[in-house]
Amino acid sequence: MYNLLVFLKKYSAALLFLLLEIVCILLILNSLPYHNRKLVSVSNSITGGVHEKMSNIGDYFNLKSENELLAKRNAFLMNTLEKYNFNSDSTFTDQTFTYMPANVISNSLHETNNYIMINKGRIDGVEVDMGVISDNGVVGKVINVSNHYASVMSLLNTYSVTSARFVDNQNIASVVWKNDGCDYGTVIDIPAHVDIKKGDLLVTSGFSNTLPAGISIGIIEENIPEERDDFKSARLKFSTNFSTLQHVYVVKNNFKSEIDSLCLTPR
């Protein structure tokens, strides 16, 4: 406090002069409309720029939470569409599938058998054999679950086999992976009479109780010469971009236990 008093006493004249200068400038600006408008304009420009920069910084740090919110909204929309689905007789049906959003926390791409880890587990309702999809198409199937996490066998796995259907001709085939990079798979068991064209879309057949019918798997890139005469093969580009995968949905079939019990019923 003593040092402050000494400072004020020493520079009192200069401080008084500076204060009077500021008062005079403010009085002049307030009395002249042009100068007043210029001052306000400059002030708004400066503060607006600062707020914009701060907003951009805030948006960047909030991007993760915004993406998670978007994923939850997408899951809600998918659940709603599934709930209000109607069959061919226009009768109301129960909700067959439920979609749970999850984040990818690890993802292998270049192994012989690749796996994905997600941040949802047993306490969230995730179970083994549940399907996993992205906004663009099929991702894989849950093979192991802990309390808070789950391991997913992605389509980029030599043990992965997905039942598929051609959209154009409704023929059934299977999609496998033969270590052909993270973008491409192989369609096998295509009936010999089926005309395969580049760009043909394949979706899930719905024959497994893991995934609903109609989820995109990929499009045909080219035919593959096949030694067998009764079936064909083709190269397929996956709909899901595994190299940029961040958000997925775990698919629960609400009637899986009932379906499984029927399959196990002795004849």
Phi and psi in degrees as GROMACS dihedral restraints (atoms count N, CA, C in turn):
[ dihedral_restraints ]
;  ai    aj    ak    al  type     phi  dphi    fc
    3     4     5     6     1   -60.5    20    10
    4     5     6     7     1   -44.2    20    10
    6     7     8     9     1   -62.9    20    10
    7     8     9    10     1   -36.5    20    10
    9    10    11    12     1   -65.0    20    10
   10    11    12    13     1   -41.6    20    10
   12    13    14    15     1   -64.9    20    10
   13    14    15    16     1   -39.7    20    10
   15    16    17    18     1   -62.8    20    10
   16    17    18    19     1   -41.5    20    10
   18    19    20    21     1   -64.0    20    10
   19    20    21    22     1   -45.1    20    10
   21    22    23    24     1   -65.1    20    10
   22    23    24    25     1   -39.2    20    10
   24    25    26    27     1   -67.0    20    10
   25    26    27    28     1   -37.7    20    10
   27    28    29    30     1   -71.4    20    10
   28    29    30    31     1   -39.2    20    10
   30    31    32    33     1  -111.6    20    10
   31    32    33    34     1    24.0    20    10
   33    34    35    36     1   -61.9    20    10
   34    35    36    37     1   -40.7    20    10
   36    37    38    39     1   -64.0    20    10
   37    38    39    40     1   -45.5    20    10
   39    40    41    42     1   -65.8    20    10
   40    41    42    43     1   -40.6    20    10
   42    43    44    45     1   -66.3    20    10
   43    44    45    46     1   -39.3    20    10
   45    46    47    48     1   -64.4    20    10
   46    47    48    49     1   -41.4    20    10
   48    49    50    51     1   -63.1    20    10
   49    50    51    52     1   -44.3    20    10
   51    52    53    54     1   -62.9    20    10
   52    53    54    55     1   -40.4    20    10
   54    55    56    57     1   -64.8    20    10
   55    56    57    58     1   -43.5    20    10
   57    58    59    60     1   -64.3    20    10
   58    59    60    61     1   -37.7    20    10
   60    61    62    63     1   -61.2    20    10
   61    62    63    64     1   -44.5    20    10
   63    64    65    66     1   -63.5    20    10
   64    65    66    67     1   -42.6    20    10
   66    67    68    69     1   -62.6    20    10
   67    68    69    70     1   -42.5    20    10
   69    70    71    72     1   -63.4    20    10
   70    71    72    73     1   -43.4    20    10
   72    73    74    75     1   -62.6    20    10
   73    74    75    76     1   -43.0    20    10
   75    76    77    78     1   -64.3    20    10
   76    77    78    79     1   -40.1    20    10
   78    79    80    81     1   -64.2    20    10
   79    80    81    82     1   -41.7    20    10
   81    82    83    84     1   -63.8    20    10
   82    83    84    85     1   -45.6    20    10
   84    85    86    87     1   -64.1    20    10
   85    86    87    88     1   -39.8    20    10
   87    88    89    90     1   -70.3    20    10
   88    89    90    91     1   -27.2    20    10
   90    91    92    93     1   -85.6    20    10
   91    92    93    94     1   -17.1    20    10
   93    94    95    96     1  -112.7    20    10
   94    95    96    97     1   110.7    20    10
   96    97    98    99     1   -57.4    20    10
   97    98    99   100     1   -41.4    20    10
   99   100   101   102     1   -61.1    20    10
  100   101   102   103     1   -49.6    20    10
  102   103   104   105     1   -64.8    20    10
  103   104   105   106     1   -35.5    20    10
  105   106   107   108     1   -64.7    20    10
  106   107   108   109     1   -44.5    20    10
  108   109   110   111     1   -63.7    20    10
  109   110   111   112     1   -40.4    20    10
  111   112   113   114     1   -62.6    20    10
  112   113   114   115     1   -41.8    20    10
  114   115   116   117     1   -63.5    20    10
  115   116   117   118     1   -45.1    20    10
  117   118   119   120     1   -63.5    20    10
  118   119   120   121     1   -40.6    20    10
  120   121   122   123     1   -62.7    20    10
  121   122   123   124     1   -46.1    20    10
  123   124   125   126     1   -63.5    20    10
  124   125   126   127     1   -42.7    20    10
  126   127   128   129     1   -62.4    20    10
  127   128   129   130     1   -45.0    20    10
  129   130   131   132     1   -63.5    20    10
  130   131   132   133     1   -39.1    20    10
  132   133   134   135     1   -62.6    20    10
  133   134   135   136     1   -42.9    20    10
  135   136   137   138     1   -67.3    20    10
  136   137   138   139     1   -51.0    20    10
  138   139   140   141     1   -66.8    20    10
  139   140   141   142     1   -35.7    20    10
  141   142   143   144     1   -63.1    20    10
  142   143   144   145     1   -41.6    20    10
  144   145   146   147     1   -63.7    20    10
  145   146   147   148     1   -40.4    20    10
  147   148   149   150     1   -64.1    20    10
  148   149   150   151     1   -45.3    20    10
  150   151   152   153     1   -63.2    20    10
  151   152   153   154     1   -38.3    20    10
  153   154   155   156     1   -64.4    20    10
  154   155   156   157     1   -43.7    20    10
  156   157   158   159     1   -63.0    20    10
  157   158   159   160     1   -43.5    20    10
  159   160   161   162     1   -64.5    20    10
  160   161   162   163     1   -37.6    20    10
  162   163   164   165     1   -65.6    20    10
  163   164   165   166     1   -41.4    20    10
  165   166   167   168     1   -63.4    20    10
  166   167   168   169     1   -39.7    20    10
  168   169   170   171     1   -65.2    20    10
  169   170   171   172     1   -42.9    20    10
  171   172   173   174     1   -63.2    20    10
  172   173   174   175     1   -40.7    20    10
  174   175   176   177     1   -61.6    20    10
  175   176   177   178     1   -39.0    20    10
  177   178   179   180     1   -63.4    20    10
  178   179   180   181     1   -45.5    20    10
  180   181   182   183     1   -74.0    20    10
  181   182   183   184     1   -21.0    20    10
  183   184   185   186     1   -92.5    20    10
  184   185   186   187     1     1.4    20    10
  186   187   188   189     1   -60.7    20    10
  187   188   189   190     1   -41.4    20    10
  189   190   191   192     1   -62.4    20    10
  190   191   192   193     1   -47.0    20    10
  192   193   194   195     1   -66.3    20    10
  193   194   195   196     1   -35.0    20    10
  195   196   197   198     1   -65.5    20    10
  196   197   198   199     1   -41.1    20    10
  198   199   200   201     1   -63.8    20    10
  199   200   201   202     1   -39.9    20    10
  201   202   203   204     1   -65.3    20    10
  202   203   204   205     1   -39.4    20    10
  204   205   206   207     1   -64.4    20    10
  205   206   207   208     1   -40.6    20    10
  207   208   209   210     1   -63.3    20    10
  208   209   210   211     1   -41.0    20    10
  210   211   212   213     1   -62.4    20    10
  211   212   213   214     1   -40.7    20    10
  213   214   215   216     1   -65.3    20    10
  214   215   216   217     1   -38.2    20    10
  216   217   218   219     1   -66.2    20    10
  217   218   219   220     1   -41.3    20    10
  219   220   221   222     1   -61.4    20    10
  220   221   222   223     1   -41.7    20    10
  222   223   224   225     1   -63.4    20    10
  223   224   225   226     1   -40.9    20    10
  225   226   227   228     1   -61.9    20    10
  226   227   228   229     1   -42.3    20    10
  228   229   230   231     1   -64.6    20    10
  229   230   231   232     1   -41.9    20    10
  231   232   233   234     1   -65.1    20    10
  232   233   234   235     1   -41.1    20    10
  234   235   236   237     1   -62.5    20    10
  235   236   237   238     1   -40.0    20    10
  237   238   239   240     1   -66.2    20    10
  238   239   240   241     1   -44.8    20    10
  240   241   242   243     1   -62.2    20    10
  241   242   243   244     1   -39.9    20    10
  243   244   245   246     1   -66.9    20    10
  244   245   246   247     1   -39.6    20    10
  246   247   248   249     1   -64.6    20    10
  247   248   249   250     1   -37.7    20    10
  249   250   251   252     1  -102.3    20    10
  250   251   252   253     1    30.4    20    10
  252   253   254   255     1   -78.3    20    10
  253   254   255   256     1   144.6    20    10
  255   256   257   258     1  -118.3    20    10
  256   257   258   259     1   145.0    20    10
  258   259   260   261     1   -85.7    20    10
  259   260   261   262     1  -175.1    20    10
  261   262   263   264     1   -64.8    20    10
  262   263   264   265     1   -20.2    20    10
  264   265   266   267     1   -92.8    20    10
  265   266   267   268     1     7.9    20    10
  267   268   269   270     1    60.8    20    10
  268   269   270   271     1    28.5    20    10
  270   271   272   273     1   -98.4    20    10
  271   272   273   274     1   146.8    20    10
  273   274   275   276     1   -69.4    20    10
  274   275   276   277     1   134.5    20    10
  276   277   278   279     1  -116.7    20    10
  277   278   279   280     1   154.0    20    10
  279   280   281   282     1   -70.5    20    10
  280   281   282   283     1   159.9    20    10
  282   283   284   285     1   -72.7    20    10
  283   284   285   286     1   119.2    20    10
  285   286   287   288     1   -87.2    20    10
  286   287   288   289     1   -41.6    20    10
  288   289   290   291     1  -120.5    20    10
  289   290   291   292     1   144.6    20    10
  291   292   293   294     1  -121.3    20    10
  292   293   294   295     1   140.6    20    10
  294   295   296   297     1  -115.8    20    10
  295   296   297   298     1   126.2    20    10
  297   298   299   300     1  -115.8    20    10
  298   299   300   301     1   120.4    20    10
  300   301   302   303     1   -71.2    20    10
  301   302   303   304     1   145.7    20    10
  303   304   305   306     1  -150.0    20    10
  304   305   306   307     1   158.2    20    10
  306   307   308   309     1  -104.8    20    10
  307   308   309   310     1   142.1    20    10
  309   310   311   312     1   -81.5    20    10
  310   311   312   313     1   124.3    20    10
  312   313   314   315     1  -109.3    20    10
  313   314   315   316     1   -14.4    20    10
  315   316   317   318     1  -156.7    20    10
  316   317   318   319     1   149.2    20    10
  318   319   320   321     1  -156.6    20    10
  319   320   321   322     1   111.6    20    10
  321   322   323   324     1   -90.0    20    10
  322   323   324   325     1   145.2    20    10
  324   325   326   327     1  -126.9    20    10
  325   326   327   328     1   -24.1    20    10
  327   328   329   330     1  -116.8    20    10
  328   329   330   331     1    17.1    20    10
  330   331   332   333     1   -92.0    20    10
  331   332   333   334     1   170.7    20    10
  333   334   335   336     1   -67.6    20    10
  334   335   336   337     1   -37.9    20    10
  336   337   338   339     1  -128.0    20    10
  337   338   339   340     1   114.3    20    10
  339   340   341   342     1  -103.7    20    10
  340   341   342   343     1   147.1    20    10
  342   343   344   345     1  -134.9    20    10
  343   344   345   346     1   155.9    20    10
  345   346   347   348     1  -123.1    20    10
  346   347   348   349     1   139.7    20    10
  348   349   350   351     1  -110.9    20    10
  349   350   351   352     1   135.2    20    10
  351   352   353   354     1  -120.5    20    10
  352   353   354   355     1   161.1    20    10
  354   355   356   357     1   -93.6    20    10
  355   356   357   358     1    33.6    20    10
  357   358   359   360     1  -129.1    20    10
  358   359   360   361     1   140.3    20    10
  360   361   362   363     1  -139.8    20    10
  361   362   363   364     1  -152.2    20    10
  363   364   365   366     1   -60.2    20    10
  364   365   366   367     1   -41.1    20    10
  366   367   368   369     1   -69.4    20    10
  367   368   369   370     1   -16.5    20    10
  369   370   371   372     1   -92.1    20    10
  370   371   372   373     1    -3.8    20    10
  372   373   374   375     1    98.9    20    10
  373   374   375   376     1     7.0    20    10
  375   376   377   378     1   -77.6    20    10
  376   377   378   379     1   136.8    20    10
  378   379   380   381     1  -132.0    20    10
  379   380   381   382     1   159.7    20    10
  381   382   383   384     1   -61.3    20    10
  382   383   384   385     1   143.8    20    10
  384   385   386   387     1    80.8    20    10
  385   386   387   388     1     2.9    20    10
  387   388   389   390     1   -73.0    20    10
  388   389   390   391     1   143.1    20    10
  390   391   392   393     1   -77.2    20    10
  391   392   393   394     1   158.7    20    10
  393   394   395   396     1  -134.0    20    10
  394   395   396   397     1   130.8    20    10
  396   397   398   399     1  -130.0    20    10
  397   398   399   400     1   168.0    20    10
  399   400   401   402     1  -117.2    20    10
  400   401   402   403     1  -175.5    20    10
  402   403   404   405     1   -64.1    20    10
  403   404   405   406     1   -22.0    20    10
  405   406   407   408     1  -104.5    20    10
  406   407   408   409     1   -21.5    20    10
  408   409   410   411     1   169.4    20    10
  409   410   411   412     1  -164.0    20    10
  411   412   413   414     1   -69.7    20    10
  412   413   414   415     1   141.3    20    10
  414   415   416   417     1  -111.3    20    10
  415   416   417   418     1   -47.7    20    10
  417   418   419   420     1   166.6    20    10
  418   419   420   421     1  -148.3    20    10
  420   421   422   423     1  -144.3    20    10
  421   422   423   424     1   139.6    20    10
  423   424   425   426     1   -68.8    20    10
  424   425   426   427     1   130.5    20    10
  426   427   428   429     1  -120.7    20    10
  427   428   429   430     1   -14.7    20    10
  429   430   431   432     1  -154.5    20    10
  430   431   432   433     1   141.7    20    10
  432   433   434   435     1  -136.3    20    10
  433   434   435   436     1   135.9    20    10
  435   436   437   438     1  -115.2    20    10
  436   437   438   439     1  -173.4    20    10
  438   439   440   441     1   -60.5    20    10
  439   440   441   442     1   -40.9    20    10
  441   442   443   444     1  -117.6    20    10
  442   443   444   445     1    -6.1    20    10
  444   445   446   447     1  -138.3    20    10
  445   446   447   448     1   164.2    20    10
  447   448   449   450     1  -143.3    20    10
  448   449   450   451     1   145.8    20    10
  450   451   452   453     1  -102.5    20    10
  451   452   453   454     1   131.9    20    10
  453   454   455   456     1  -117.0    20    10
  454   455   456   457     1   127.6    20    10
  456   457   458   459     1   -80.8    20    10
  457   458   459   460     1   111.2    20    10
  459   460   461   462     1   -78.3    20    10
  460   461   462   463     1   173.2    20    10
  462   463   464   465     1   -63.5    20    10
  463   464   465   466     1   -18.6    20    10
  465   466   467   468     1   -85.5    20    10
  466   467   468   469     1    59.6    20    10
  468   469   470   471     1  -148.3    20    10
  469   470   471   472     1   132.8    20    10
  471   472   473   474     1   -68.1    20    10
  472   473   474   475     1   -13.5    20    10
  474   475   476   477     1   -92.8    20    10
  475   476   477   478     1    -4.2    20    10
  477   478   479   480     1   -80.4    20    10
  478   479   480   481     1   129.9    20    10
  480   481   482   483     1  -135.2    20    10
  481   482   483   484     1   122.9    20    10
  483   484   485   486     1  -119.3    20    10
  484   485   486   487     1   126.5    20    10
  486   487   488   489     1   -73.2    20    10
  487   488   489   490     1   124.9    20    10
  489   490   491   492     1  -127.0    20    10
  490   491   492   493     1   161.2    20    10
  492   493   494   495     1  -135.3    20    10
  493   494   495   496     1   135.2    20    10
  495   496   497   498     1   -72.1    20    10
  496   497   498   499     1   129.6    20    10
  498   499   500   501     1   -66.6    20    10
  499   500   501   502     1   -40.4    20    10
  501   502   503   504     1   -70.3    20    10
  502   503   504   505     1   -46.0    20    10
  504   505   506   507     1  -113.0    20    10
  505   506   507   508     1    -2.5    20    10
  507   508   509   510     1    68.2    20    10
  508   509   510   511     1    11.0    20    10
  510   511   512   513     1   -74.9    20    10
  511   512   513   514     1   148.9    20    10
  513   514   515   516     1   -95.0    20    10
  514   515   516   517     1   143.4    20    10
  516   517   518   519     1  -150.2    20    10
  517   518   519   520     1  -175.1    20    10
  519   520   521   522     1  -127.8    20    10
  520   521   522   523     1   143.7    20    10
  522   523   524   525     1  -111.1    20    10
  523   524   525   526     1   126.1    20    10
  525   526   527   528     1  -127.6    20    10
  526   527   528   529     1   176.7    20    10
  528   529   530   531     1  -126.9    20    10
  529   530   531   532     1   130.0    20    10
  531   532   533   534     1  -118.4    20    10
  532   533   534   535     1    42.7    20    10
  534   535   536   537     1    55.6    20    10
  535   536   537   538     1    48.0    20    10
  537   538   539   540     1  -108.6    20    10
  538   539   540   541     1    37.6    20    10
  540   541   542   543     1    85.3    20    10
  541   542   543   544     1   169.8    20    10
  543   544   545   546     1   -85.0    20    10
  544   545   546   547     1     0.9    20    10
  546   547   548   549     1  -107.8    20    10
  547   548   549   550     1   -15.7    20    10
  549   550   551   552     1  -128.1    20    10
  550   551   552   553     1   144.0    20    10
  552   553   554   555     1  -126.4    20    10
  553   554   555   556     1  -173.6    20    10
  555   556   557   558     1  -127.7    20    10
  556   557   558   559     1   131.1    20    10
  558   559   560   561     1   -94.1    20    10
  559   560   561   562     1   123.3    20    10
  561   562   563   564     1  -120.3    20    10
  562   563   564   565     1   170.7    20    10
  564   565   566   567     1    58.8    20    10
  565   566   567   568     1    35.8    20    10
  567   568   569   570     1   -81.8    20    10
  568   569   570   571     1   124.3    20    10
  570   571   572   573     1   -53.4    20    10
  571   572   573   574     1   141.7    20    10
  573   574   575   576     1   -60.6    20    10
  574   575   576   577     1   -29.2    20    10
  576   577   578   579     1   -80.2    20    10
  577   578   579   580     1    -9.0    20    10
  579   580   581   582     1   -75.7    20    10
  580   581   582   583     1   128.6    20    10
  582   583   584   585     1   -83.8    20    10
  583   584   585   586     1   112.1    20    10
  585   586   587   588     1   -95.7    20    10
  586   587   588   589     1   129.7    20    10
  588   589   590   591     1  -125.4    20    10
  589   590   591   592     1   147.4    20    10
  591   592   593   594     1   -61.3    20    10
  592   593   594   595     1   131.9    20    10
  594   595   596   597     1    98.2    20    10
  595   596   597   598     1    -6.6    20    10
  597   598   599   600     1   -61.2    20    10
  598   599   600   601     1   133.9    20    10
  600   601   602   603     1   -94.5    20    10
  601   602   603   604     1   134.7    20    10
  603   604   605   606     1  -113.6    20    10
  604   605   606   607     1   137.1    20    10
  606   607   608   609     1  -128.2    20    10
  607   608   609   610     1   169.1    20    10
  609   610   611   612     1   -64.3    20    10
  610   611   612   613     1   141.7    20    10
  612   613   614   615     1   -78.7    20    10
  613   614   615   616     1   -25.6    20    10
  615   616   617   618     1    85.4    20    10
  616   617   618   619     1     2.0    20    10
  618   619   620   621     1   -73.9    20    10
  619   620   621   622     1   -25.6    20    10
  621   622   623   624     1   -90.0    20    10
  622   623   624   625     1   154.2    20    10
  624   625   626   627     1   -91.6    20    10
  625   626   627   628     1    17.8    20    10
  627   628   629   630     1   -90.9    20    10
  628   629   630   631     1   -39.5    20    10
  630   631   632   633     1  -129.5    20    10
  631   632   633   634     1   146.1    20    10
  633   634   635   636     1   -70.8    20    10
  634   635   636   637     1   161.1    20    10
  636   637   638   639     1   -71.6    20    10
  637   638   639   640     1   149.2    20    10
  639   640   641   642     1    92.9    20    10
  640   641   642   643     1     4.0    20    10
  642   643   644   645     1   -80.4    20    10
  643   644   645   646     1   129.8    20    10
  645   646   647   648     1   -62.6    20    10
  646   647   648   649     1   135.7    20    10
  648   649   650   651     1  -108.2    20    10
  649   650   651   652     1   -46.3    20    10
  651   652   653   654     1   170.1    20    10
  652   653   654   655     1  -176.4    20    10
  654   655   656   657     1  -122.6    20    10
  655   656   657   658     1   150.4    20    10
  657   658   659   660     1   -69.5    20    10
  658   659   660   661     1   132.7    20    10
  660   661   662   663     1   -98.5    20    10
  661   662   663   664     1   -45.0    20    10
  663   664   665   666     1  -166.5    20    10
  664   665   666   667     1   158.2    20    10
  666   667   668   669     1   -75.4    20    10
  667   668   669   670     1   152.8    20    10
  669   670   671   672     1  -116.7    20    10
  670   671   672   673     1   124.7    20    10
  672   673   674   675     1   -55.9    20    10
  673   674   675   676     1   132.5    20    10
  675   676   677   678     1  -125.2    20    10
  676   677   678   679     1   133.2    20    10
  678   679   680   681     1   -71.7    20    10
  679   680   681   682     1   -29.6    20    10
  681   682   683   684     1   -75.7    20    10
  682   683   684   685     1   144.7    20    10
  684   685   686   687     1   -91.2    20    10
  685   686   687   688     1   -20.0    20    10
  687   688   689   690     1   -91.1    20    10
  688   689   690   691     1   -16.7    20    10
  690   691   692   693     1  -137.8    20    10
  691   692   693   694     1   156.2    20    10
  693   694   695   696     1  -117.2    20    10
  694   695   696   697     1   168.2    20    10
  696   697   698   699     1  -133.9    20    10
  697   698   699   700     1   160.3    20    10
  699   700   701   702     1  -152.5    20    10
  700   701   702   703     1   155.4    20    10
  702   703   704   705     1   -89.7    20    10
  703   704   705   706     1   136.9    20    10
  705   706   707   708     1  -126.8    20    10
  706   707   708   709     1   138.5    20    10
  708   709   710   711     1   -96.5    20    10
  709   710   711   712     1   123.9    20    10
  711   712   713   714     1   -63.9    20    10
  712   713   714   715     1   143.5    20    10
  714   715   716   717     1   -70.8    20    10
  715   716   717   718     1   -34.7    20    10
  717   718   719   720     1   -81.7    20    10
  718   719   720   721     1   131.4    20    10
  720   721   722   723     1   -89.6    20    10
  721   722   723   724     1    97.5    20    10
  723   724   725   726     1   -69.4    20    10
  724   725   726   727     1   -24.8    20    10
  726   727   728   729     1   -73.9    20    10
  727   728   729   730     1   -17.9    20    10
  729   730   731   732     1  -119.0    20    10
  730   731   732   733     1    14.8    20    10
  732   733   734   735     1   -67.9    20    10
  733   734   735   736     1   125.3    20    10
  735   736   737   738     1  -127.0    20    10
  736   737   738   739     1   -38.5    20    10
  738   739   740   741     1  -122.4    20    10
  739   740   741   742     1   137.6    20    10
  741   742   743   744     1  -136.4    20    10
  742   743   744   745     1   175.5    20    10
  744   745   746   747     1  -130.7    20    10
  745   746   747   748     1   127.2    20    10
  747   748   749   750     1   -85.9    20    10
  748   749   750   751     1   129.9    20    10
  750   751   752   753     1  -104.6    20    10
  751   752   753   754     1   121.6    20    10
  753   754   755   756     1  -107.7    20    10
  754   755   756   757     1   124.4    20    10
  756   757   758   759     1   -86.7    20    10
  757   758   759   760     1   111.6    20    10
  759   760   761   762     1   -69.1    20    10
  760   761   762   763     1   -10.7    20    10
  762   763   764   765     1  -116.4    20    10
  763   764   765   766     1    16.7    20    10
  765   766   767   768     1   -60.7    20    10
  766   767   768   769     1   -43.6    20    10
  768   769   770   771     1   -61.3    20    10
  769   770   771   772     1   -41.5    20    10
  771   772   773   774     1   -65.8    20    10
  772   773   774   775     1   -42.0    20    10
  774   775   776   777     1   -65.4    20    10
  775   776   777   778     1   -43.7    20    10
  777   778   779   780     1   -62.1    20    10
  778   779   780   781     1   -37.7    20    10
  780   781   782   783     1   -65.4    20    10
  781   782   783   784     1   -35.0    20    10
  783   784   785   786     1   -69.2    20    10
  784   785   786   787     1   -38.7    20    10
  786   787   788   789     1   -65.8    20    10
  787   788   789   790     1   -28.1    20    10
  789   790   791   792     1   -92.2    20    10
  790   791   792   793     1    -3.2    20    10
  792   793   794   795     1   -68.2    20    10
  793   794   795   796     1   125.6    20    10
  795   796   797   798     1   -63.8    20    10
  796   797   798   799     1   145.4    20    10
